[in-house]
Amino acid sequence: MPHRLLRFGLSRKHPEPRMFTRHENLKPAYDVVIIGAGGHGLACAYYLARDHGIRNVAVLERGYLGGGNTGRNTTIIRSNYLTPEGVKFYDESVRLWQDLAVDFDLNLFYSTRGHFTLAHTDSAMRTMRWRAEVNKHFGVRSEAVDAAFVKRAIPMMDMQCAGHAPIVGALFHEPGAIARHDAVAWGYGRGADRRGVEIHQQCEVTGIRTRGGRVEGVDTTRGPIATQRVLCAVAGFTPRLLDMVGLHTPISIHPLQAMVSEPLKPWLDPIIVSGSLHVYVSQTARGELVMGASLDPYELHSTRSTLEFAEGLASHMIDLFPFLGEVKVNRQWAGLADMTPDFAPIMGTTPLEGFFLDAGWGTWGFKAMPVCGKTMSHTVATGRNHALIEGFAIDRFEHYRLTGEKGAASVGH
Ligand SMILES: Cc1cc2nc3c(=O)[nH]c(=O)nc-3n(C[C@H](O)[C@H](O)[C@H](O)COP(=O)(O)OP(=O)(O)OC[C@H]3O[C@@H](n4cnc5c(N)ncnc54)[C@H](O)[C@@H]3O)c2cc1C
């Protein structure tokens, strides 16, 4: 019998250390309340405590830590966006990802794979060149490559896509990576917890109290809390929370589904995305293929899975990789994507003093967790938007100053 099992299992003197402290009761007041224990809320709590010395913080979660989109995504990390605002922002995130496992003392299974966005038409190829040039301008390693380059990197791919969508080239983004999503939430959660932040699971915010245009506190299923600063980081629940304070954004909620295959021997190193076929896929260290497609085309607040999605995605996967015909799908699931019209997030201060927003992360917010934590903690601590998030302010819709990322964010994640 393993020594560890004997030591911890049979002796009360050596309890297995818990990942997080369990707090029975809420305090009557906190300096900051963060709504949502997904990667975004937890990252902000971590950097508030670590970089700004603000530790009297409560993170409130209606379900369980990482149980929202953080634990449901397909973990693609990249910075090959289209707008200068987007490229600079996501590039900083990719930089922060490099040191995260050491910061947390926790293996995040961060794995740099290279990311191909396939082009099936000449006009798609033109967009790839455009993205490559914007990326290079900001020092991000991306290049437009031809079909022969793609074939060499992914020899198993049918370059004709069953004859109806031949691949003419791609955008190749060398830093493209994947990581273990729940470990990221645990890492930020544990790091925040060790610095004095309280994480309260099974604690839903049911109301936000305001007076004279500023925040005074929140009501929860476990009682009221007084606070002058609230960060709302609730992804698919954003419209419900904003209704509580009378703020409105053009966010709409669409289900986003994904599925995973049985484990296979390693054969796919890079991450593959095809906007035309509505497919993205990577292979995990365990050998499973993690696959996703576009949003469900209707607004819905539900995480049910549909056969239509599985059939559509499987048929496009087989167009690309015909030998997968007999492979089994092990699991399928969905998350609630908070979509903005310009496919960029909404971040920063709001017209309500003391109320901060980190939302509109739709299908692309996993990669941004480190940079969101950094920039939102700065914004909450100082009351001023961090320079890197100026392009994502809530008032851009009012002034028609959109940050159009659709060409880089709609399927690629
Ligand atoms: C299928 C799928 C695939 C994706 N793939 C990628 C990808 O490859 N790359 C990428 O970068 N992004 C991807 N994303 C997007 C990414 O997952 C999200 O943008 C990101 O996880 C958002 O994190 P969050 O912390 O803001 O939200 P969440 O993780 O959803 O956390 C919000 C939390 O708020 C809680 N909450 C809600 N209301 C309340 C309340 N009233 N009181 C208390 N708590 C509340 C919820 O329970 C939830 O746990 C994908 C998303 C999905 C669904």
The ligand as a MOL file (V3000), in Angstrom:
LIG
                    3D

  0  0  0     0  0            999 V3000
M  V30 BEGIN CTAB
M  V30 COUNTS 53 58 0 0 0
M  V30 BEGIN ATOM
M  V30 1 C -17.6810 25.4930 -25.4670 0
M  V30 2 C -16.8120 26.6980 -25.2310 0
M  V30 3 C -15.5800 26.7450 -25.8480 0
M  V30 4 C -14.7440 27.8610 -25.6440 0
M  V30 5 N -13.4800 27.8440 -26.1490 0
M  V30 6 C -12.6200 28.8460 -25.8890 0
M  V30 7 C -11.2740 28.7690 -26.3340 0
M  V30 8 O -10.8770 27.7860 -26.9630 0
M  V30 9 N -10.4420 29.8110 -26.0520 0
M  V30 10 C -10.8680 30.9060 -25.3680 0
M  V30 11 O -10.0750 31.8370 -25.1800 0
M  V30 12 N -12.1490 30.9870 -24.8710 0
M  V30 13 C -13.0240 29.9750 -25.1150 0
M  V30 14 N -14.3070 30.0280 -24.6260 0
M  V30 15 C -14.7490 31.2150 -23.8640 0
M  V30 16 C -14.3000 31.1510 -22.4050 0
M  V30 17 O -14.5860 29.8900 -21.8640 0
M  V30 18 C -15.0170 32.2200 -21.5800 0
M  V30 19 O -14.9230 33.4630 -22.2220 0
M  V30 20 C -14.3890 32.3410 -20.1890 0
M  V30 21 O -14.3290 31.0880 -19.5640 0
M  V30 22 C -15.1850 33.2980 -19.3360 0
M  V30 23 O -14.7040 33.2030 -18.0190 0
M  V30 24 P -15.4500 33.9550 -16.8430 0
M  V30 25 O -14.6700 33.7460 -15.6250 0
M  V30 26 O -15.7440 35.3460 -17.2930 0
M  V30 27 O -16.8890 33.2440 -16.8040 0
M  V30 28 P -17.3770 31.8580 -16.1350 0
M  V30 29 O -16.2900 30.8640 -16.0910 0
M  V30 30 O -18.6330 31.4780 -16.8410 0
M  V30 31 O -17.6680 32.2810 -14.6530 0
M  V30 32 C -18.7620 33.0930 -14.3020 0
M  V30 33 C -19.2880 32.5650 -12.9900 0
M  V30 34 O -20.2580 33.4790 -12.4850 0
M  V30 35 C -21.1720 32.7280 -11.7270 0
M  V30 36 N -22.3900 33.5300 -11.4990 0
M  V30 37 C -23.3180 33.8880 -12.4110 0
M  V30 38 N -24.2880 34.6140 -11.8260 0
M  V30 39 C -23.9680 34.7150 -10.5100 0
M  V30 40 C -24.5810 35.3320 -9.3890 0
M  V30 41 N -25.7630 35.9900 -9.4900 0
M  V30 42 N -23.9800 35.2360 -8.1860 0
M  V30 43 C -22.7900 34.5650 -8.0510 0
M  V30 44 N -22.1780 33.9430 -9.0860 0
M  V30 45 C -22.7440 34.0300 -10.3000 0
M  V30 46 C -21.4030 31.4920 -12.5920 0
M  V30 47 O -21.9470 30.4250 -11.8490 0
M  V30 48 C -20.0020 31.2220 -13.1290 0
M  V30 49 O -19.2980 30.2410 -12.3830 0
M  V30 50 C -15.1830 28.9510 -24.8360 0
M  V30 51 C -16.4470 28.8910 -24.2230 0
M  V30 52 C -17.2420 27.7730 -24.4000 0
M  V30 53 C -18.5910 27.7190 -23.7270 0
M  V30 END ATOM
M  V30 BEGIN BOND
M  V30 1 1 1 2
M  V30 2 1 2 3
M  V30 3 2 2 52
M  V30 4 2 3 4
M  V30 5 1 4 5
M  V30 6 1 4 50
M  V30 7 2 5 6
M  V30 8 1 6 7
M  V30 9 1 6 13
M  V30 10 2 7 8
M  V30 11 1 7 9
M  V30 12 1 9 10
M  V30 13 2 10 11
M  V30 14 1 10 12
M  V30 15 2 12 13
M  V30 16 1 13 14
M  V30 17 1 14 15
M  V30 18 1 14 50
M  V30 19 1 15 16
M  V30 20 1 16 17
M  V30 21 1 16 18
M  V30 22 1 18 19
M  V30 23 1 18 20
M  V30 24 1 20 21
M  V30 25 1 20 22
M  V30 26 1 22 23
M  V30 27 1 23 24
M  V30 28 2 24 25
M  V30 29 1 24 26
M  V30 30 1 24 27
M  V30 31 1 27 28
M  V30 32 2 28 29
M  V30 33 1 28 30
M  V30 34 1 28 31
M  V30 35 1 31 32
M  V30 36 1 32 33
M  V30 37 1 33 34
M  V30 38 1 33 48
M  V30 39 1 34 35
M  V30 40 1 35 36
M  V30 41 1 35 46
M  V30 42 1 36 37
M  V30 43 1 36 45
M  V30 44 2 37 38
M  V30 45 1 38 39
M  V30 46 1 39 40
M  V30 47 2 39 45
M  V30 48 1 40 41
M  V30 49 2 40 42
M  V30 50 1 42 43
M  V30 51 2 43 44
M  V30 52 1 44 45
M  V30 53 1 46 47
M  V30 54 1 46 48
M  V30 55 1 48 49
M  V30 56 2 50 51
M  V30 57 1 51 52
M  V30 58 1 52 53
M  V30 END BOND
M  V30 END CTAB
M  END
